[in-house]
């Protein structure tokens, strides 16, 4: 599995400083740029920035943040985590990312999704009763735009296009575009139908529980007559010098974030026992570099994915601690994961014997 790539994702969480004071949104945005610059320097393959429209996340226009990052980096690929396509316009999405692609010398990616929050719908005047139709139609139009030819399209959620061309064109002829899903079979099949790579968000529960979705995607891709397509995983985690330090630093910020979202959605408050269980058997890839490397390698092997993106930010966890985690991820975790993936499993060794 020597072709696996490793990324980092952030939602531009509004952090606190080392004195425990909340930083300004503008500071949080500049921190994201600094974090991406470090990720590029330490060898991370991809950097994803989420789109949100609420006070705990500072980034509502990820394309602008990614453009600033593009100007200060050289090799790292840049994309969203995710672009909330349902409440955006596919023409503008294409135009913004084609521009980012030019500024970054071909490093732009779109991860299109519906997002896990709904604040953008009333903000931009969209009706939540059209939740399914908005994403289905807009994804259909975006896929046509990605071919960079003349487009004719008609739907119910926006004005039609009749023999329209959209600019700028990319130098490669196409922006790499994924569909981000949270685990619905319908969403997995939709990505396959449009011949778009899949990004699977695993934010709770054991990664192996999501193997059926990966298998479904590959079967659907084949049944639609497409060439094989890659799958990526997005999962939360954090790295510090030791397992205990990582958990103790991360948990208080994680609890505040999860409990706030839980109160909005009717979930019970989390606790340390549940948190520790997610580290041992669930979606949290958290601990020392060796611990995190082993868990990532297991996730990659179990699901057979081509990219693993660590969602490294967690609520108000400070910029300084995030920078340390990025440094450890690039310099220690990624090389160690590659070593582990290069080793033969006991089953592979037995087959050779």
N, C-alpha and C positions, 0 to 999 in steps of 0.2 A: 504493500500500500504506500508506495513512494510518491504518489501524485497527490496526496492529501494536502490541502491548504488550511491555514489557521488564521482566523480573524478575531477582531474585537468589536463589540457593539456597545453603544451608550445611548441613553435617552436624553443626555444633557441634564441630568439630575441637578437640581440646585443644592449645592453642598453647604457645609459649614466650615469655617476656618478652624485652625488648631485651638482657638479659644472658645469654640462652640457657637460662634456667631454666624447666622445665615449670611451667605455672600449675595451680592446683587446679581440679578439675572445676567447683566452684561459681563460680570466677572466669570460666571459659570460658562458662558459661551466661549470666552477667551480661554478658559481652562480646557474645554473640549479640543480646541485647536492645538494647544500645547500637548495634550495627551496623544493626539494623532501624530504630531511631529515625532514624539518619542517612539510611538509604535513603528513608524517608518524606519527610524534609526536602528531599532533592535530586531528588525527582520520579520515583523508581522505582515501577513499577506493581504489582509483586507481590513478596512475600518468602516463600520456602519454607524450612522447617526439617525436616531428615531425622530419622528414627527409627532408632536403633541401640542395641545392647545389648553394647558392648565398650569396652575401656578407652581407645581412641584417639578416641572420640567421646563428648561429655559429655551429649548429649540423648537420653534414652530416653522422655521424655514430652513430645513436641513441642507438644501441645495446651496444656499449662500454660505453656510458654515463649511460645507465641503469644498466650495470654490476657494475659500481662504486657506483651507488645508492643502489644496492642490498647489497653491502658489509656494508653499513651504516644504513640500515633500517631493520625492523623486520616483519612488517605485511602488508604493502601497496602493492597492486598488481602493476606490472610494465609492460608497453607496449609502443607501438608506436602510433603516431597520424599524419601520417600513415607511414607504410613501403611502399615505392614506388615499388611495385612488378614488374611493367612493365619493369623497367630498372635494376632489380636485378635478381639473379638466385635463383629459389625456393629451390634448394638443399642447397645452402649457407644460405638462410633465415632460413630453418629448423635447420641447424647445429648451427647457431648463437643463435637462440632462445632456442633450447634444452640445450645449454651450459648456457645461462642466467637462464633457469629454474632450472638447477642444482645449480648454485651459489645463487639463491634466495629462495631455498627450495620450489620450485613449484609455484612461484608467477608470472611467465612470461606470457604475452599475446601478440599476433600479431594482429594488425589492418591493414589488407592489403588493399591498394587502389591504385588509379592511380595518386593521388596527384593533387594539383591545379596549379603546375608549371611544365614546360617541360625541364628545364635545364639539367636534368639527362640523357635525351635521347641522345643528341650529345656528352655529356661527356663520356658516356659508349658505344658509337657507335651503338645506336639503331635508326631506321628509324621511324619518326613520322607517316609515311603513314601506318605503321603496329600497330598504337595505339590500336585498338580494339583487334587484334589478339594476340598481346603481353600479354595483361592482361588476356584475356580469356584462353589462353593456359597455362600461368604460374600459374594462379589460379587453373586450373584443376590439374596440377602437384602437387602444394603445398597441395591440399586436399588429394591426394593419399599419399603423404609423411607423413601427419599428422596421418595416421593410424599406422605408425611405423613398417610396415611389408615390405616384399620384393616388389619392385615396378618395373613394366614394363610400359613404357609410350613412345608415339611417337607423335611428332608434327612438326611444320614448323619453330619454332623460336629458337630452341636449339637442341642439339644432343639427340637422344633417350636414354632411360634407359632400359636395359634388365636384369631382375631379379637382380636388385641392392638393397642393403640395405644401409641405411644412419645412421650415428651415431653422437653423443650419443643418446641413448634412454632416454626418460623421466621416472621418477619414477611413475607418474600417468598414463602413457600410451598415453598421448595426450596433446598438447599445445593448450590452449584455443585461438581460432582464430576467428576474426570478419572480415566483409567486410565493409570498410568505403565508403560511397557514398554521392554525393552532391545533389541528388534529381532526378536522371534519372530513369524512370520506368524500363528500361532494366537492370540497375545495381541492382535495388532492387530485380527483379526476379532472376537475376544471383545468388545473395547471397542465396535466398531461394532454388534454384535448388541444390546448393552445401551443403545445410543444415548447413549454417554458420550464426551466429547471425549478426545483422545489426547495424552499427553505422551510424547515419544520421547526416551529417554536416549541421546545420542551422546557416548560417552566415549572413543572411539578410532576412528581411520580418518577418511577424508574425508567430510564431511557429505553430499556428493552421492550417496554409496553408499547412503544411506538413503531416497532418493527413491522407490524401489519400495514401501517400506512406507507412505509417505504416500499414494501412488497407490492401493495396496491398500485402505487405510482408507477413502478417499473412494468407491471402487467398492463396497466392502462396505456402507457406510452407505446408499448409493443402493439397493443390491439388497435390503437389509432394509426399505426403504420409509421411512427416516427423513429428516428435513430435514438439510441440510449441517451438519457439526459442525467446530469449530475443532481445529487441531493446534498443539501447543507443542513446542519443543525445549529440552532441558536439556543443556548442555555446559560443560566446565570452562574456566577462563581466569583472567586476572589482568591488571591495568592498573597501569602506573607511568609516570613522565615520559617514558622512552625505551624502545625495544625491548630494548636491552641490559640496562638496569636491571631491567625486568620479568622477563626470563629469568634473570638472575643471582640475583635475590631468590627467585624461585619454585622454581628447579630443586632446590636441596638438600633442601627440605622435600618436594617432589614425589617425589624419589627414595626418601627414607626411607619415605614412605607407600606408594608403589607396590611397593617391594621387600618390605615386610612382608606386604602382601596377596598378592604374587606367591609368596612363600615358603609361604604357607598353601595356595595353589592350584596350585603346581607350575609357575609361570611363571619364566623366567630374569630376572635383575636387569636393570633398565633402564640406559640410559647417555645421555650428553649428545647423541650423534648421533641416537638414536631420539627423544629429547625435542625436539630442534630440528626434526626431520622432522614431528612432530605439530603444531608451530607453523606450519610452512610449508604442509603439505598435509593435516593431520589435524584432530583435534577440538579442539585447544587454541586458544582465542580469547585470545591473550596478546600484550602489547606496549604500545606507546604508545596514547593515545586514538585517534589516526587509524588506526593499524594494526588495532586491535580493532574500531573502527567499520566499517572496510571489510570485515573478515572476517565480522562479524555480518550486515552488509547482504547479503553474498554468500550466506550460509547461509539467510537469510530469503527471498531471491529464489529461490534454487535449489530450496528445498523448498516454498515457498509457504505458510509457516506464519503463524499469527496471534499467536504469542507466542514470545519467546526468553528463556530463563532462564539466566543465567550462574552456574555453580557456582564462586563466587569464593574459597572457603576451600580450603586445601591443607595438610592435616596440621598441622605445628607453626608454619606461617607466622604471624608475630606479629600481634596485634590492631591495632597501630599501622599496619602495612602494609596490612592489610585495610581499615581505615577510609579510608586514602588511596585505595585502589582503588575503594571505594564512592563516594567523593566524585567521582572522575574519571568513573566510569561514569554517574552521574546528571547531572553538570553538563556533561560534554564528549562522552562516547561516545553516549549516547542521542540528544541533539539532532543530532549528526553523522550517526548512522544514519538518522534521519528525513529529513535532507536528501538523503542518498544514495538512499534509497528513493523519494523524490519525483522524482529525476532519471530521464529516459527512458534506457533501455538502447539501445545501437546497433541492436539488432534492432527495438525499438519505433519508433525514429526512421526506420529503413528502411521499415517497414510504412506509416508516415504519408506517406512520400515516394512 
